[in-house]
């Protein structure tokens, strides 16, 4: 997957997130809880649970240079 494809996928995910928050009238945090639980289960079933946990640990340390915005 090249950078252009990653950007395209990211934009589609952003659109999905915004649509679901509006559709279900929930907060971004509530949607995040549901999605993260499903992602955890998805990785557990596929055998990549430990790598997923490592990814989450790495994300906690990540500090973006500038505050990201949804497009």
PDB file with SEQRES, HELIX, SHEET and CRYST1 records, atoms N, CA, C and O in Angstrom:
SEQRES   1 A   71  UNK UNK UNK UNK UNK UNK UNK UNK UNK UNK UNK UNK UNK          
SEQRES   2 A   71  UNK UNK UNK UNK UNK UNK UNK UNK UNK UNK UNK UNK UNK          
SEQRES   3 A   71  UNK UNK UNK UNK UNK UNK UNK UNK UNK UNK UNK UNK UNK          
SEQRES   4 A   71  UNK UNK UNK UNK UNK UNK UNK UNK UNK UNK UNK UNK UNK          
SEQRES   5 A   71  UNK UNK UNK UNK UNK UNK UNK UNK UNK UNK UNK UNK UNK          
SEQRES   6 A   71  UNK UNK UNK UNK UNK UNK                                      
HELIX    1 AA1 UNK A    3  UNK A   24  1                                  22    
HELIX    2 AA2 UNK A   28  UNK A   46  1                                  19    
HELIX    3 AA3 UNK A   49  UNK A   61  1                                  13    
CRYST1    1.000    1.000    1.000  90.00  90.00  90.00 P 1           1          
ATOM      1  N   UNK A   1       0.855  -1.164   0.000  1.00  0.00           N  
ATOM      2  CA  UNK A   1       0.000   0.000   0.000  1.00  0.00           C  
ATOM      3  C   UNK A   1       0.910   1.238   0.000  1.00  0.00           C  
ATOM      4  O   UNK A   1       1.770   1.389   0.868  1.00  0.00           O  
ATOM      5  N   UNK A   2       0.707   2.108  -0.974  1.00  0.00           N  
ATOM      6  CA  UNK A   2       1.543   3.306  -1.045  1.00  0.00           C  
ATOM      7  C   UNK A   2       0.893   4.455  -0.270  1.00  0.00           C  
ATOM      8  O   UNK A   2      -0.221   4.325   0.236  1.00  0.00           O  
ATOM      9  N   UNK A   3       1.609   5.583  -0.187  1.00  0.00           N  
ATOM     10  CA  UNK A   3       1.136   6.722   0.609  1.00  0.00           C  
ATOM     11  C   UNK A   3      -0.205   7.267   0.114  1.00  0.00           C  
ATOM     12  O   UNK A   3      -1.045   7.667   0.920  1.00  0.00           O  
ATOM     13  N   UNK A   4      -0.406   7.285  -1.187  1.00  0.00           N  
ATOM     14  CA  UNK A   4      -1.661   7.782  -1.745  1.00  0.00           C  
ATOM     15  C   UNK A   4      -2.830   6.888  -1.333  1.00  0.00           C  
ATOM     16  O   UNK A   4      -3.904   7.377  -0.983  1.00  0.00           O  
ATOM     17  N   UNK A   5      -2.613   5.589  -1.378  1.00  0.00           N  
ATOM     18  CA  UNK A   5      -3.659   4.648  -0.968  1.00  0.00           C  
ATOM     19  C   UNK A   5      -3.955   4.764   0.532  1.00  0.00           C  
ATOM     20  O   UNK A   5      -5.108   4.668   0.954  1.00  0.00           O  
ATOM     21  N   UNK A   6      -2.904   4.971   1.329  1.00  0.00           N  
ATOM     22  CA  UNK A   6      -3.097   5.148   2.769  1.00  0.00           C  
ATOM     23  C   UNK A   6      -3.906   6.411   3.039  1.00  0.00           C  
ATOM     24  O   UNK A   6      -4.802   6.405   3.884  1.00  0.00           O  
ATOM     25  N   UNK A   7      -3.598   7.497   2.326  1.00  0.00           N  
ATOM     26  CA  UNK A   7      -4.342   8.751   2.488  1.00  0.00           C  
ATOM     27  C   UNK A   7      -5.801   8.571   2.080  1.00  0.00           C  
ATOM     28  O   UNK A   7      -6.702   9.076   2.750  1.00  0.00           O  
ATOM     29  N   UNK A   8      -6.031   7.861   0.996  1.00  0.00           N  
ATOM     30  CA  UNK A   8      -7.397   7.614   0.526  1.00  0.00           C  
ATOM     31  C   UNK A   8      -8.180   6.787   1.550  1.00  0.00           C  
ATOM     32  O   UNK A   8      -9.324   7.107   1.872  1.00  0.00           O  
ATOM     33  N   UNK A   9      -7.559   5.735   2.051  1.00  0.00           N  
ATOM     34  CA  UNK A   9      -8.199   4.897   3.064  1.00  0.00           C  
ATOM     35  C   UNK A   9      -8.479   5.713   4.327  1.00  0.00           C  
ATOM     36  O   UNK A   9      -9.556   5.599   4.913  1.00  0.00           O  
ATOM     37  N   UNK A  10      -7.528   6.522   4.742  1.00  0.00           N  
ATOM     38  CA  UNK A  10      -7.708   7.361   5.928  1.00  0.00           C  
ATOM     39  C   UNK A  10      -8.888   8.305   5.767  1.00  0.00           C  
ATOM     40  O   UNK A  10      -9.672   8.486   6.699  1.00  0.00           O  
ATOM     41  N   UNK A  11      -9.018   8.901   4.604  1.00  0.00           N  
ATOM     42  CA  UNK A  11     -10.149   9.800   4.347  1.00  0.00           C  
ATOM     43  C   UNK A  11     -11.479   9.061   4.399  1.00  0.00           C  
ATOM     44  O   UNK A  11     -12.464   9.585   4.919  1.00  0.00           O  
ATOM     45  N   UNK A  12     -11.509   7.852   3.863  1.00  0.00           N  
ATOM     46  CA  UNK A  12     -12.740   7.059   3.910  1.00  0.00           C  
ATOM     47  C   UNK A  12     -13.091   6.676   5.346  1.00  0.00           C  
ATOM     48  O   UNK A  12     -14.262   6.679   5.725  1.00  0.00           O  
ATOM     49  N   UNK A  13     -12.086   6.349   6.134  1.00  0.00           N  
ATOM     50  CA  UNK A  13     -12.318   6.027   7.539  1.00  0.00           C  
ATOM     51  C   UNK A  13     -12.847   7.260   8.273  1.00  0.00           C  
ATOM     52  O   UNK A  13     -13.785   7.152   9.064  1.00  0.00           O  
ATOM     53  N   UNK A  14     -12.260   8.423   8.021  1.00  0.00           N  
ATOM     54  CA  UNK A  14     -12.740   9.668   8.628  1.00  0.00           C  
ATOM     55  C   UNK A  14     -14.213   9.901   8.301  1.00  0.00           C  
ATOM     56  O   UNK A  14     -15.008  10.227   9.182  1.00  0.00           O  
ATOM     57  N   UNK A  15     -14.565   9.731   7.039  1.00  0.00           N  
ATOM     58  CA  UNK A  15     -15.965   9.902   6.620  1.00  0.00           C  
ATOM     59  C   UNK A  15     -16.878   8.922   7.356  1.00  0.00           C  
ATOM     60  O   UNK A  15     -17.954   9.295   7.823  1.00  0.00           O  
ATOM     61  N   UNK A  16     -16.442   7.675   7.455  1.00  0.00           N  
ATOM     62  CA  UNK A  16     -17.226   6.661   8.161  1.00  0.00           C  
ATOM     63  C   UNK A  16     -17.437   7.058   9.622  1.00  0.00           C  
ATOM     64  O   UNK A  16     -18.553   6.974  10.135  1.00  0.00           O  
ATOM     65  N   UNK A  17     -16.369   7.489  10.286  1.00  0.00           N  
ATOM     66  CA  UNK A  17     -16.464   7.856  11.697  1.00  0.00           C  
ATOM     67  C   UNK A  17     -17.450   9.003  11.910  1.00  0.00           C  
ATOM     68  O   UNK A  17     -18.292   8.947  12.806  1.00  0.00           O  
ATOM     69  N   UNK A  18     -17.341  10.028  11.092  1.00  0.00           N  
ATOM     70  CA  UNK A  18     -18.243  11.174  11.201  1.00  0.00           C  
ATOM     71  C   UNK A  18     -19.685  10.737  10.960  1.00  0.00           C  
ATOM     72  O   UNK A  18     -20.585  11.135  11.699  1.00  0.00           O  
ATOM     73  N   UNK A  19     -19.906   9.928   9.940  1.00  0.00           N  
ATOM     74  CA  UNK A  19     -21.257   9.462   9.626  1.00  0.00           C  
ATOM     75  C   UNK A  19     -21.857   8.638  10.762  1.00  0.00           C  
ATOM     76  O   UNK A  19     -23.037   8.792  11.080  1.00  0.00           O  
ATOM     77  N   UNK A  20     -21.067   7.777  11.369  1.00  0.00           N  
ATOM     78  CA  UNK A  20     -21.584   6.917  12.439  1.00  0.00           C  
ATOM     79  C   UNK A  20     -21.900   7.723  13.694  1.00  0.00           C  
ATOM     80  O   UNK A  20     -22.898   7.448  14.360  1.00  0.00           O  
ATOM     81  N   UNK A  21     -21.079   8.705  14.029  1.00  0.00           N  
ATOM     82  CA  UNK A  21     -21.363   9.571  15.175  1.00  0.00           C  
ATOM     83  C   UNK A  21     -22.684  10.298  14.954  1.00  0.00           C  
ATOM     84  O   UNK A  21     -23.500  10.415  15.868  1.00  0.00           O  
ATOM     85  N   UNK A  22     -22.888  10.785  13.730  1.00  0.00           N  
ATOM     86  CA  UNK A  22     -24.131  11.492  13.416  1.00  0.00           C  
ATOM     87  C   UNK A  22     -25.325  10.535  13.375  1.00  0.00           C  
ATOM     88  O   UNK A  22     -26.398  10.858  13.886  1.00  0.00           O  
ATOM     89  N   UNK A  23     -25.143   9.368  12.774  1.00  0.00           N  
ATOM     90  CA  UNK A  23     -26.242   8.409  12.640  1.00  0.00           C  
ATOM     91  C   UNK A  23     -26.756   7.939  13.997  1.00  0.00           C  
ATOM     92  O   UNK A  23     -27.964   7.899  14.230  1.00  0.00           O  
ATOM     93  N   UNK A  24     -25.832   7.584  14.891  1.00  0.00           N  
ATOM     94  CA  UNK A  24     -26.228   7.029  16.179  1.00  0.00           C  
ATOM     95  C   UNK A  24     -26.310   8.077  17.292  1.00  0.00           C  
ATOM     96  O   UNK A  24     -26.667   7.769  18.429  1.00  0.00           O  
ATOM     97  N   UNK A  25     -25.976   9.308  16.944  1.00  0.00           N  
ATOM     98  CA  UNK A  25     -26.039  10.412  17.911  1.00  0.00           C  
ATOM     99  C   UNK A  25     -25.268  10.070  19.186  1.00  0.00           C  
ATOM    100  O   UNK A  25     -25.781  10.178  20.300  1.00  0.00           O  
ATOM    101  N   UNK A  26     -24.023   9.657  18.981  1.00  0.00           N  
ATOM    102  CA  UNK A  26     -23.136   9.318  20.092  1.00  0.00           C  
ATOM    103  C   UNK A  26     -21.879  10.180  19.997  1.00  0.00           C  
ATOM    104  O   UNK A  26     -21.604  10.798  18.969  1.00  0.00           O  
ATOM    105  N   UNK A  27     -21.136  10.204  21.077  1.00  0.00           N  
ATOM    106  CA  UNK A  27     -19.900  10.989  21.092  1.00  0.00           C  
ATOM    107  C   UNK A  27     -18.781  10.222  20.380  1.00  0.00           C  
ATOM    108  O   UNK A  27     -18.851   9.002  20.233  1.00  0.00           O  
ATOM    109  N   UNK A  28     -17.762  10.942  19.946  1.00  0.00           N  
ATOM    110  CA  UNK A  28     -16.605  10.255  19.362  1.00  0.00           C  
ATOM    111  C   UNK A  28     -15.980   9.248  20.328  1.00  0.00           C  
ATOM    112  O   UNK A  28     -15.491   8.202  19.900  1.00  0.00           O  
ATOM    113  N   UNK A  29     -15.993   9.553  21.618  1.00  0.00           N  
ATOM    114  CA  UNK A  29     -15.436   8.623  22.595  1.00  0.00           C  
ATOM    115  C   UNK A  29     -16.254   7.334  22.664  1.00  0.00           C  
ATOM    116  O   UNK A  29     -15.687   6.244  22.747  1.00  0.00           O  
ATOM    117  N   UNK A  30     -17.575   7.453  22.629  1.00  0.00           N  
ATOM    118  CA  UNK A  30     -18.428   6.257  22.648  1.00  0.00           C  
ATOM    119  C   UNK A  30     -18.201   5.402  21.409  1.00  0.00           C  
ATOM    120  O   UNK A  30     -18.110   4.178  21.504  1.00  0.00           O  
ATOM    121  N   UNK A  31     -18.110   6.040  20.256  1.00  0.00           N  
ATOM    122  CA  UNK A  31     -17.841   5.296  19.025  1.00  0.00           C  
ATOM    123  C   UNK A  31     -16.465   4.645  19.094  1.00  0.00           C  
ATOM    124  O   UNK A  31     -16.291   3.505  18.664  1.00  0.00           O  
ATOM    125  N   UNK A  32     -15.497   5.361  19.629  1.00  0.00           N  
ATOM    126  CA  UNK A  32     -14.144   4.807  19.767  1.00  0.00           C  
ATOM    127  C   UNK A  32     -14.135   3.557  20.633  1.00  0.00           C  
ATOM    128  O   UNK A  32     -13.426   2.595  20.338  1.00  0.00           O  
ATOM    129  N   UNK A  33     -14.927   3.574  21.706  1.00  0.00           N  
ATOM    130  CA  UNK A  33     -14.990   2.409  22.593  1.00  0.00           C  
ATOM    131  C   UNK A  33     -15.521   1.187  21.845  1.00  0.00           C  
ATOM    132  O   UNK A  33     -14.977   0.090  21.971  1.00  0.00           O  
ATOM    133  N   UNK A  34     -16.579   1.381  21.072  1.00  0.00           N  
ATOM    134  CA  UNK A  34     -17.158   0.273  20.307  1.00  0.00           C  
ATOM    135  C   UNK A  34     -16.159  -0.232  19.270  1.00  0.00           C  
ATOM    136  O   UNK A  34     -15.932  -1.436  19.159  1.00  0.00           O  
ATOM    137  N   UNK A  35     -15.572   0.673  18.523  1.00  0.00           N  
ATOM    138  CA  UNK A  35     -14.647   0.283  17.454  1.00  0.00           C  
ATOM    139  C   UNK A  35     -13.406  -0.391  18.024  1.00  0.00           C  
ATOM    140  O   UNK A  35     -12.957  -1.407  17.492  1.00  0.00           O  
ATOM    141  N   UNK A  36     -12.847   0.159  19.099  1.00  0.00           N  
ATOM    142  CA  UNK A  36     -11.650  -0.453  19.683  1.00  0.00           C  
ATOM    143  C   UNK A  36     -11.932  -1.842  20.226  1.00  0.00           C  
ATOM    144  O   UNK A  36     -11.094  -2.736  20.111  1.00  0.00           O  
ATOM    145  N   UNK A  37     -13.099  -2.030  20.814  1.00  0.00           N  
ATOM    146  CA  UNK A  37     -13.460  -3.373  21.296  1.00  0.00           C  
ATOM    147  C   UNK A  37     -13.552  -4.350  20.133  1.00  0.00           C  
ATOM    148  O   UNK A  37     -13.084  -5.484  20.233  1.00  0.00           O  
ATOM    149  N   UNK A  38     -14.151  -3.915  19.035  1.00  0.00           N  
ATOM    150  CA  UNK A  38     -14.281  -4.787  17.866  1.00  0.00           C  
ATOM    151  C   UNK A  38     -12.912  -5.067  17.233  1.00  0.00           C  
ATOM    152  O   UNK A  38     -12.645  -6.186  16.795  1.00  0.00           O  
ATOM    153  N   UNK A  39     -12.051  -4.050  17.188  1.00  0.00           N  
ATOM    154  CA  UNK A  39     -10.702  -4.250  16.644  1.00  0.00           C  
ATOM    155  C   UNK A  39      -9.897  -5.228  17.498  1.00  0.00           C  
ATOM    156  O   UNK A  39      -9.162  -6.066  16.977  1.00  0.00           O  
ATOM    157  N   UNK A  40     -10.044  -5.108  18.806  1.00  0.00           N  
ATOM    158  CA  UNK A  40      -9.359  -6.035  19.700  1.00  0.00           C  
ATOM    159  C   UNK A  40      -9.820  -7.467  19.436  1.00  0.00           C  
ATOM    160  O   UNK A  40      -9.002  -8.378  19.311  1.00  0.00           O  
ATOM    161  N   UNK A  41     -11.135  -7.656  19.353  1.00  0.00           N  
ATOM    162  CA  UNK A  41     -11.684  -8.982  19.082  1.00  0.00           C  
ATOM    163  C   UNK A  41     -11.216  -9.508  17.725  1.00  0.00           C  
ATOM    164  O   UNK A  41     -10.844 -10.675  17.598  1.00  0.00           O  
ATOM    165  N   UNK A  42     -11.236  -8.650  16.725  1.00  0.00           N  
ATOM    166  CA  UNK A  42     -10.799  -9.010  15.376  1.00  0.00           C  
ATOM    167  C   UNK A  42      -9.350  -9.503  15.397  1.00  0.00           C  
ATOM    168  O   UNK A  42      -9.022 -10.506  14.762  1.00  0.00           O  
ATOM    169  N   UNK A  43      -8.491  -8.798  16.126  1.00  0.00           N  
ATOM    170  CA  UNK A  43      -7.084  -9.201  16.209  1.00  0.00           C  
ATOM    171  C   UNK A  43      -6.894 -10.447  17.060  1.00  0.00           C  
ATOM    172  O   UNK A  43      -6.019 -11.266  16.780  1.00  0.00           O  
ATOM    173  N   UNK A  44      -7.703 -10.593  18.087  1.00  0.00           N  
ATOM    174  CA  UNK A  44      -7.634 -11.791  18.926  1.00  0.00           C  
ATOM    175  C   UNK A  44      -7.987 -13.028  18.100  1.00  0.00           C  
ATOM    176  O   UNK A  44      -7.295 -14.044  18.167  1.00  0.00           O  
ATOM    177  N   UNK A  45      -9.058 -12.937  17.328  1.00  0.00           N  
ATOM    178  CA  UNK A  45      -9.497 -14.064  16.499  1.00  0.00           C  
ATOM    179  C   UNK A  45      -8.476 -14.390  15.412  1.00  0.00           C  
ATOM    180  O   UNK A  45      -8.268 -15.557  15.080  1.00  0.00           O  
ATOM    181  N   UNK A  46      -7.847 -13.369  14.867  1.00  0.00           N  
ATOM    182  CA  UNK A  46      -6.906 -13.592  13.763  1.00  0.00           C  
ATOM    183  C   UNK A  46      -5.500 -13.956  14.244  1.00  0.00           C  
ATOM    184  O   UNK A  46      -4.616 -14.227  13.430  1.00  0.00           O  
ATOM    185  N   UNK A  47      -5.291 -13.963  15.562  1.00  0.00           N  
ATOM    186  CA  UNK A  47      -3.998 -14.388  16.089  1.00  0.00           C  
ATOM    187  C   UNK A  47      -2.965 -13.280  16.197  1.00  0.00           C  
ATOM    188  O   UNK A  47      -1.789 -13.558  16.429  1.00  0.00           O  
ATOM    189  N   UNK A  48      -3.380 -12.036  16.034  1.00  0.00           N  
ATOM    190  CA  UNK A  48      -2.425 -10.932  16.113  1.00  0.00           C  
ATOM    191  C   UNK A  48      -2.667 -10.052  17.342  1.00  0.00           C  
ATOM    192  O   UNK A  48      -2.334  -8.867  17.342  1.00  0.00           O  
ATOM    193  N   UNK A  49      -3.246 -10.638  18.381  1.00  0.00           N  
ATOM    194  CA  UNK A  49      -3.598  -9.894  19.588  1.00  0.00           C  
ATOM    195  C   UNK A  49      -2.378  -9.221  20.226  1.00  0.00           C  
ATOM    196  O   UNK A  49      -2.453  -8.057  20.618  1.00  0.00           O  
ATOM    197  N   UNK A  50      -1.273  -9.931  20.331  1.00  0.00           N  
ATOM    198  CA  UNK A  50      -0.080  -9.359  20.962  1.00  0.00           C  
ATOM    199  C   UNK A  50       0.476  -8.184  20.152  1.00  0.00           C  
ATOM    200  O   UNK A  50       0.894  -7.174  20.719  1.00  0.00           O  
ATOM    201  N   UNK A  51       0.477  -8.322  18.827  1.00  0.00           N  
ATOM    202  CA  UNK A  51       0.937  -7.214  17.987  1.00  0.00           C  
ATOM    203  C   UNK A  51      -0.004  -6.016  18.109  1.00  0.00           C  
ATOM    204  O   UNK A  51       0.446  -4.870  18.088  1.00  0.00           O  
ATOM    205  N   UNK A  52      -1.295  -6.272  18.234  1.00  0.00           N  
ATOM    206  CA  UNK A  52      -2.265  -5.197  18.405  1.00  0.00           C  
ATOM    207  C   UNK A  52      -2.009  -4.465  19.722  1.00  0.00           C  
ATOM    208  O   UNK A  52      -2.065  -3.236  19.767  1.00  0.00           O  
ATOM    209  N   UNK A  53      -1.731  -5.202  20.783  1.00  0.00           N  
ATOM    210  CA  UNK A  53      -1.419  -4.589  22.076  1.00  0.00           C  
ATOM    211  C   UNK A  53      -0.154  -3.740  21.971  1.00  0.00           C  
ATOM    212  O   UNK A  53      -0.094  -2.646  22.531  1.00  0.00           O  
ATOM    213  N   UNK A  54       0.850  -4.235  21.260  1.00  0.00           N  
ATOM    214  CA  UNK A  54       2.085  -3.466  21.063  1.00  0.00           C  
ATOM    215  C   UNK A  54       1.802  -2.183  20.289  1.00  0.00           C  
ATOM    216  O   UNK A  54       2.362  -1.130  20.594  1.00  0.00           O  
ATOM    217  N   UNK A  55       0.939  -2.277  19.295  1.00  0.00           N  
ATOM    218  CA  UNK A  55       0.554  -1.091  18.523  1.00  0.00           C  
ATOM    219  C   UNK A  55      -0.108  -0.056  19.428  1.00  0.00           C  
ATOM    220  O   UNK A  55       0.212   1.130  19.351  1.00  0.00           O  
ATOM    221  N   UNK A  56      -1.020  -0.492  20.277  1.00  0.00           N  
ATOM    222  CA  UNK A  56      -1.689   0.430  21.201  1.00  0.00           C  
ATOM    223  C   UNK A  56      -0.689   1.077  22.149  1.00  0.00           C  
ATOM    224  O   UNK A  56      -0.789   2.270  22.436  1.00  0.00           O  
ATOM    225  N   UNK A  57       0.272   0.302  22.635  1.00  0.00           N  
ATOM    226  CA  UNK A  57       1.308   0.862  23.507  1.00  0.00           C  
ATOM    227  C   UNK A  57       2.118   1.931  22.772  1.00  0.00           C  
ATOM    228  O   UNK A  57       2.435   2.978  23.337  1.00  0.00           O  
ATOM    229  N   UNK A  58       2.443   1.661  21.526  1.00  0.00           N  
ATOM    230  CA  UNK A  58       3.207   2.611  20.726  1.00  0.00           C  
ATOM    231  C   UNK A  58       2.411   3.886  20.476  1.00  0.00           C  
ATOM    232  O   UNK A  58       2.967   4.984  20.513  1.00  0.00           O  
ATOM    233  N   UNK A  59       1.123   3.748  20.223  1.00  0.00           N  
ATOM    234  CA  UNK A  59       0.282   4.917  19.965  1.00  0.00           C  
ATOM    235  C   UNK A  59       0.183   5.823  21.182  1.00  0.00           C  
ATOM    236  O   UNK A  59       0.049   7.038  21.031  1.00  0.00           O  
ATOM    237  N   UNK A  60       0.244   5.263  22.381  1.00  0.00           N  
ATOM    238  CA  UNK A  60       0.195   6.071  23.595  1.00  0.00           C  
ATOM    239  C   UNK A  60       1.400   6.997  23.687  1.00  0.00           C  
ATOM    240  O   UNK A  60       1.305   8.071  24.281  1.00  0.00           O  
ATOM    241  N   UNK A  61       2.519   6.605  23.118  1.00  0.00           N  
ATOM    242  CA  UNK A  61       3.741   7.396  23.171  1.00  0.00           C  
ATOM    243  C   UNK A  61       3.819   8.421  22.043  1.00  0.00           C  
ATOM    244  O   UNK A  61       4.653   9.326  22.084  1.00  0.00           O  
ATOM    245  N   UNK A  62       2.962   8.287  21.044  1.00  0.00           N  
ATOM    246  CA  UNK A  62       3.001   9.123  19.849  1.00  0.00           C  
ATOM    247  C   UNK A  62       2.476  10.522  20.141  1.00  0.00           C  
ATOM    248  O   UNK A  62       1.396  10.681  20.710  1.00  0.00           O  
ATOM    249  N   UNK A  63       3.239  11.529  19.750  1.00  0.00           N  
ATOM    250  CA  UNK A  63       2.808  12.913  19.873  1.00  0.00           C  
ATOM    251  C   UNK A  63       2.956  13.574  18.501  1.00  0.00           C  
ATOM    252  O   UNK A  63       4.073  13.838  18.056  1.00  0.00           O  
ATOM    253  N   UNK A  64       1.848  13.835  17.841  1.00  0.00           N  
ATOM    254  CA  UNK A  64       1.926  14.442  16.504  1.00  0.00           C  
ATOM    255  C   UNK A  64       2.504  15.857  16.574  1.00  0.00           C  
ATOM    256  O   UNK A  64       2.322  16.564  17.566  1.00  0.00           O  
ATOM    257  N   UNK A  65       3.196  16.256  15.518  1.00  0.00           N  
ATOM    258  CA  UNK A  65       3.793  17.578  15.448  1.00  0.00           C  
ATOM    259  C   UNK A  65       2.726  18.676  15.467  1.00  0.00           C  
ATOM    260  O   UNK A  65       2.939  19.749  16.031  1.00  0.00           O  
ATOM    261  N   UNK A  66       1.599  18.400  14.858  1.00  0.00           N  
ATOM    262  CA  UNK A  66       0.498  19.341  14.876  1.00  0.00           C  
ATOM    263  C   UNK A  66      -0.798  18.589  15.083  1.00  0.00           C  
ATOM    264  O   UNK A  66      -0.890  17.402  14.771  1.00  0.00           O  
ATOM    265  N   UNK A  67      -1.786  19.265  15.600  1.00  0.00           N  
ATOM    266  CA  UNK A  67      -3.066  18.613  15.898  1.00  0.00           C  
ATOM    267  C   UNK A  67      -3.764  18.211  14.595  1.00  0.00           C  
ATOM    268  O   UNK A  67      -4.033  19.062  13.747  1.00  0.00           O  
ATOM    269  N   UNK A  68      -4.057  16.914  14.437  1.00  0.00           N  
ATOM    270  CA  UNK A  68      -4.725  16.477  13.205  1.00  0.00           C  
ATOM    271  C   UNK A  68      -6.186  16.935  13.166  1.00  0.00           C  
ATOM    272  O   UNK A  68      -6.809  17.144  14.207  1.00  0.00           O  
ATOM    273  N   UNK A  69      -6.703  17.081  11.996  1.00  0.00           N  
ATOM    274  CA  UNK A  69      -8.111  17.437  11.824  1.00  0.00           C  
ATOM    275  C   UNK A  69      -8.747  16.449  10.879  1.00  0.00           C  
ATOM    276  O   UNK A  69      -8.078  15.889  10.010  1.00  0.00           O  
ATOM    277  N   UNK A  70     -10.034  16.233  11.044  1.00  0.00           N  
ATOM    278  CA  UNK A  70     -10.779  15.405  10.103  1.00  0.00           C  
ATOM    279  C   UNK A  70     -11.110  16.263   8.904  1.00  0.00           C  
ATOM    280  O   UNK A  70     -11.495  17.423   9.052  1.00  0.00           O  
ATOM    281  N   UNK A  71     -10.961  15.701   7.716  1.00  0.00           N  
ATOM    282  CA  UNK A  71     -11.191  16.479   6.500  1.00  0.00           C  
ATOM    283  C   UNK A  71     -12.613  16.406   6.055  1.00  0.00           C  
ATOM    284  O   UNK A  71     -12.976  17.007   5.044  1.00  0.00           O  
TER     285      UNK A  71                                                      
END                                                                             
